[in-house]
Amino acid sequence: MNLTTLQYRIKDSTASKKLVVLGYSCNFVWNYCNQVNQESWKKFGKPLSAFDLNKLTASCAKELGLHSQTVQAVCEEYAKSCKQHKKRKLNWRSRKKSLGWIPFKGVGVKVSSDTVSYNGHKFRFWLSRSIASKVRFGSFCQDSKGNWFVNFVIEQAEIVREKNGRQVGIDLGLKTLATLSDGVEFNRENLTKKYELKLAVAQRANKKKRVTAIHAKIKNKRKDWNHKISTAIVNEYDKIAVGNVSSLKLKKTRMAKSVSDAGWSDFKVMLGFKAVRLGVEMKEVNESFSTVTCSTCLQRTGPSGLSALGVRDWVCSCCGTSHLRDVNAAKNILQFSVRGI
């Protein structure tokens, strides 16, 4: 069995107002955890565990209008985040800057058709797809435009897909966002560049809602493209190797806008969980020297350096093989995964 998250948009504005108030209560619990955790570090030199935070916040759920397990979920998420990021203090959650978030566990909600009941409140949502099994846990969350969504995490049976034995290497880039080792290329328009004029006009006019709407549109279009392409790839191949290109390093260069628009990290995450769902093997490999190494004779004879970034095809001086830069890199990434590099 696999865990799958289903997201649905909450319908009416009245429900959204109730969720905003509940979100403020969750922020209060989070900020309380942040405060007492700092005090624990000062007095005892150690953090508070989720168990400690649950004891300190016991019996406050009714006054805050929350389900008791929501308070526990906030405490557990706070303790987990502190440990994961190795920090003594996390960011405070404020009304203006933090998006609404209300976690819950399966026993704390009741789902009936297109309605979810939570702690005496009923919220209707757009039932875009059926809920096949019992809800394990989930959350209400808010996007940058103020819309509310409900997320249900359910158990879903593993999808058995017939194996075809096909393998592929993927080279992620800027000119072509994803190039496969068999020569297939996936690309889309630069969304940041497409909307930069509209965004600049809205920013100069100080239209904050318009700016938020444009950013949300860019994000949704990028997410939609990543979902479609990652689905197409995992449905076609049994083994996927992708390069470990880092967007964090390249964001510090003059290519920062293009790197952000490419969305490599989200694309790899989507490939990963979809591969697990379908039983496809996915591996992220070190792609160092993949562009300058000949995929035929494995000699580093390709054009290297910043001045050679514009060279898109080249001929190996050792074996005479003609290469397309990105396809050659994808072939090498696949070979590196087989050889365990």
C-alpha distance (Angstrom), angle and dihedral (degrees) to the residues before:
residue distance angle dihedral
M1 . . .
N2 3.81 . .
L3 3.79 128.8 .
T4 3.81 112.4 -122.0
T5 3.81 129.0 -174.1
L6 3.80 118.8 -140.1
Q7 3.81 118.3 -166.8
Y8 3.81 125.7 -158.8
R9 3.79 130.8 178.5
I10 3.81 118.7 -119.9
K11 3.81 111.6 -120.6
D12 3.82 116.9 -146.2
S13 3.80 131.6 47.3
T14 3.81 92.9 -131.5
A15 3.79 89.7 63.0
S16 3.80 89.3 48.7
K17 3.81 90.6 57.0
K18 3.82 90.5 53.4
L19 3.80 90.6 48.8
V20 3.81 91.1 50.7
V21 3.81 89.8 57.4
L22 3.80 91.6 47.4
G23 3.81 88.5 48.5
Y24 3.81 90.2 55.9
S25 3.82 88.7 54.0
C26 3.80 90.6 52.9
N27 3.81 89.0 50.1
F28 3.81 88.8 52.9
V29 3.81 91.5 53.8
W30 3.82 91.2 47.0
N31 3.81 92.9 49.9
Y32 3.80 91.1 47.0
C33 3.81 89.4 53.3
N34 3.80 88.9 49.2
Q35 3.80 92.0 52.0
V36 3.81 98.6 46.7
N37 3.80 90.9 43.9
Q38 3.81 90.4 56.9
E39 3.81 90.1 48.9
S40 3.80 89.8 51.0
W41 3.81 90.2 54.1
K42 3.81 91.6 49.6
K43 3.81 95.9 47.3
F44 3.81 103.9 32.0
G45 3.82 105.0 14.9
K46 3.81 94.2 -124.6
P47 3.82 137.5 88.9
L48 3.77 127.3 -109.7
S49 3.79 117.4 -106.6
A50 3.79 124.8 -133.4
F51 3.82 87.8 -102.4
D52 3.83 90.9 55.3
L53 3.81 92.3 47.6
N54 3.80 91.3 48.7
K55 3.81 90.0 54.3
L56 3.81 91.8 49.3
T57 3.81 93.5 49.8
A58 3.81 96.6 42.5
S59 3.83 116.1 133.5
C60 3.82 95.0 11.9
A61 3.81 95.7 101.4
K62 3.82 96.1 85.9
E63 3.80 93.8 52.2
L64 3.81 90.8 49.1
G65 3.81 93.7 47.0
L66 3.81 92.3 -118.9
H67 3.77 134.2 124.4
S68 3.81 111.4 -103.4
Q69 3.80 91.5 -120.5
T70 3.81 90.3 54.5
V71 3.80 89.1 59.4
Q72 3.81 89.0 49.1
A73 3.81 91.1 48.5
V74 3.83 91.5 52.6
C75 3.82 90.8 50.1
E76 3.79 92.1 48.0
E77 3.81 92.3 48.5
Y78 3.81 91.0 49.0
A79 3.82 92.9 51.0
K80 3.81 90.8 45.3
S81 3.82 92.4 50.6
C82 3.81 92.5 49.3
K83 3.79 90.9 52.2
Q84 3.79 94.4 43.3
H85 3.81 95.3 50.0
K86 3.83 93.9 34.4
K87 3.80 92.8 -129.0
R88 3.77 133.3 143.0
K89 3.79 92.1 -153.0
L90 3.80 132.0 31.0
N91 3.80 129.4 -161.1
W92 3.78 116.5 -74.6
R93 3.79 115.7 -113.7
S94 3.82 110.4 -126.0
R95 3.80 133.1 -174.7
K96 3.80 94.7 -118.5
K97 3.80 103.6 39.7
S98 3.82 105.0 30.2
L99 3.79 121.9 76.3
G100 3.79 116.4 -130.5
W101 3.80 117.8 -90.5
I102 3.82 129.0 174.9
P103 3.82 115.8 173.9
F104 3.79 121.9 -162.0
K105 3.79 141.3 174.7
G106 3.78 126.9 -124.3
V107 3.80 95.8 -101.9
G108 3.80 90.1 53.1
V109 3.80 95.6 64.3
K110 3.77 137.4 48.6
V111 3.80 119.6 -151.8
S112 3.80 119.8 -158.3
S113 3.80 118.0 171.7
D114 3.84 104.9 -59.6
T115 3.82 96.3 -11.8
V116 3.78 130.9 86.6
S117 3.81 120.4 -164.8
Y118 3.79 117.8 -151.9
N119 3.80 124.7 176.9
G120 3.82 93.9 -30.9
H121 3.81 95.2 -41.1
K122 3.79 124.3 107.8
F123 3.79 121.6 -151.0
R124 3.79 124.4 -173.4
F125 3.79 119.8 -148.9
W126 3.79 137.9 -175.3
L127 3.80 104.3 -92.2
S128 3.82 97.0 -144.9
R129 3.83 92.7 162.5
S130 3.78 134.6 10.7
I131 3.79 123.6 -96.2
A132 3.78 104.1 -126.3
S133 3.81 101.4 -173.0
K134 3.78 144.5 18.7
V135 3.81 118.6 -61.7
R136 3.81 112.3 -111.0
F137 3.81 97.5 -173.0
G138 3.79 139.4 -41.7
S139 3.79 146.2 151.7
F140 3.76 147.7 -121.2
C141 3.79 111.3 -119.1
Q142 3.78 137.8 -179.8
D143 3.79 128.6 -140.2
S144 3.81 127.9 -144.0
K145 3.83 91.8 -92.4
G146 3.81 91.9 56.6
N147 3.81 96.4 -105.5
W148 3.79 116.5 141.8
F149 3.81 126.2 -138.0
V150 3.78 134.5 -175.4
N151 3.81 119.5 -140.0
F152 3.80 121.3 -157.4
V153 3.79 120.8 -167.2
I154 3.80 109.3 -154.8
E155 3.78 137.8 170.4
Q156 3.77 113.2 -106.1
A157 3.78 127.8 -171.7
E158 3.81 115.8 -109.6
I159 3.78 114.0 -95.7
V160 3.79 111.0 -126.8
R161 3.79 111.5 -147.5
E162 3.76 123.4 -174.7
K163 3.81 110.8 -107.1
N164 3.79 118.4 -121.3
G165 3.81 100.0 178.2
R166 3.82 93.7 -125.8
Q167 3.81 119.1 149.8
V168 3.79 129.5 -166.6
G169 3.78 140.2 -176.5
I170 3.82 119.7 -148.4
D171 3.78 125.1 -150.9
L172 3.81 112.3 -164.3
G173 3.77 115.5 -151.9
L174 3.79 146.8 152.4
K175 3.79 104.4 -115.3
T176 3.81 90.7 43.9
L177 3.80 109.7 19.5
A178 3.83 96.1 -151.5
T179 3.80 126.7 13.5
L180 3.81 119.6 -177.0
S181 3.78 125.9 -147.0
D182 3.82 90.8 -117.3
G183 3.80 90.8 60.3
V184 3.82 99.6 -99.1
E185 3.80 113.7 138.9
F186 3.81 128.5 -158.8
N187 3.77 118.7 -163.8
R188 3.78 142.0 154.1
E189 3.78 137.2 -175.1
N190 3.80 119.9 -76.9
L191 3.80 99.6 -98.6
T192 3.81 94.8 -168.9
K193 3.79 90.8 54.8
K194 3.81 92.6 43.6
Y195 3.81 93.8 56.7
E196 3.82 100.3 31.0
L197 3.84 94.2 99.9
K198 3.82 93.5 50.1
L199 3.79 89.3 45.0
A200 3.81 92.5 50.3
V201 3.82 91.9 50.0
A202 3.80 91.8 50.1
Q203 3.80 92.4 46.8
R204 3.81 93.3 50.0
A205 3.81 89.6 49.3
N206 3.83 88.9 49.7
K207 3.81 91.5 -125.8
K208 3.79 98.1 157.4
K209 3.81 96.4 178.3
R210 3.79 91.1 51.1
V211 3.81 91.2 49.4
T212 3.80 90.4 50.4
A213 3.82 91.1 48.7
I214 3.82 92.5 51.7
H215 3.80 92.5 48.6
A216 3.82 89.8 48.7
K217 3.80 91.0 50.4
I218 3.81 92.1 51.5
K219 3.79 90.8 48.1
N220 3.82 93.5 48.9
K221 3.81 93.5 48.0
R222 3.81 91.2 49.7
K223 3.81 91.4 47.2
D224 3.81 91.9 48.7
W225 3.82 91.8 51.6
N226 3.80 92.7 47.4
H227 3.81 91.2 50.4
K228 3.81 94.0 50.0
I229 3.81 96.1 46.5
S230 3.82 95.6 42.8
T231 3.83 89.7 50.0
A232 3.81 91.3 50.0
I233 3.82 91.5 51.2
V234 3.82 98.1 47.8
N235 3.81 90.1 47.1
E236 3.81 91.2 54.3
Y237 3.83 105.6 41.9
D238 3.81 136.4 48.8
K239 3.81 95.8 -157.5
I240 3.80 125.5 36.0
A241 3.80 127.4 -172.8
V242 3.80 118.7 -172.7
G243 3.81 130.0 -176.9
N244 3.80 120.6 -109.9
V245 3.81 94.4 -125.1
S246 3.82 109.7 167.5
S247 3.78 119.5 -138.5
L248 3.83 93.0 -171.6
K249 3.80 93.1 67.7
L250 3.80 95.5 43.1
K251 3.81 92.2 48.9
K252 3.80 87.2 71.3
T253 3.80 91.4 61.5
R254 3.79 133.3 73.5
M255 3.81 87.9 -90.5
A256 3.81 91.9 67.3
K257 3.83 97.0 116.4
S258 3.79 93.7 48.8
V259 3.81 91.6 46.4
S260 3.81 91.9 51.4
D261 3.78 90.6 48.2
A262 3.81 92.2 50.9
G263 3.82 92.8 64.4
W264 3.82 95.0 -156.5
S265 3.80 95.3 163.8
D266 3.82 95.4 53.8
F267 3.79 90.2 45.1
K268 3.81 92.2 54.4
V269 3.80 92.0 46.3
M270 3.80 90.6 53.0
L271 3.80 91.4 47.9
G272 3.79 89.2 51.0
F273 3.80 100.6 53.5
K274 3.80 93.4 38.9
A275 3.79 90.1 51.1
V276 3.81 90.3 52.8
R277 3.80 90.9 49.3
L278 3.81 93.1 53.6
G279 3.79 97.0 37.5
V280 3.81 92.6 -111.4
E281 3.80 119.0 152.1
M282 3.81 112.5 -123.1
K283 3.79 125.6 -178.1
E284 3.81 131.6 -179.1
V285 3.80 110.5 -147.4
N286 3.78 137.6 -173.1
E287 3.79 105.5 -94.3
S288 3.82 96.7 -167.0
F289 3.85 111.7 145.0
S290 3.82 91.4 2.1
T291 3.81 92.0 127.7
V292 3.83 96.3 48.7
T293 3.82 97.8 40.5
C294 3.79 118.6 92.4
S295 3.81 107.1 -124.0
T296 3.83 89.8 -148.5
C297 3.82 104.9 49.3
L298 3.85 97.3 12.8
Q299 3.82 92.7 -129.8
R300 3.81 118.7 140.6
T301 3.77 97.4 -121.8
G302 3.81 100.2 129.6
P303 3.82 126.0 111.5
S304 3.80 110.9 -82.8
G305 3.79 137.5 -173.2
L306 3.81 133.4 50.1
S307 3.80 91.8 -71.2
A308 3.82 90.2 61.0
L309 3.82 96.8 53.4
G310 3.79 89.8 99.6
V311 3.81 93.0 56.6
R312 3.79 104.3 99.9
D313 3.82 100.0 173.3
W314 3.80 132.1 30.6
V315 3.81 143.0 165.5
C316 3.81 122.9 -120.5
S317 3.82 110.3 -117.7
C318 3.82 91.3 -151.0
C319 3.81 104.7 49.4
G320 3.80 101.3 10.5
T321 3.81 95.2 -123.6
S322 3.81 115.4 154.8
H323 3.81 114.3 -132.7
L324 3.77 139.1 -166.9
R325 3.81 103.5 -141.7
D326 3.82 99.6 -129.7
V327 3.81 96.5 38.5
N328 3.80 90.3 49.6
A329 3.82 90.1 50.7
A330 3.82 90.8 50.6
K331 3.82 90.7 50.5
N332 3.81 90.4 51.3
I333 3.81 91.8 48.7
L334 3.82 88.8 55.2
Q335 3.81 91.3 48.2
F336 3.82 91.7 47.3
S337 3.82 89.6 54.7
V338 3.82 91.3 52.4
R339 3.80 92.6 47.7
G340 3.82 91.8 44.7
I341 3.79 96.8 -119.2
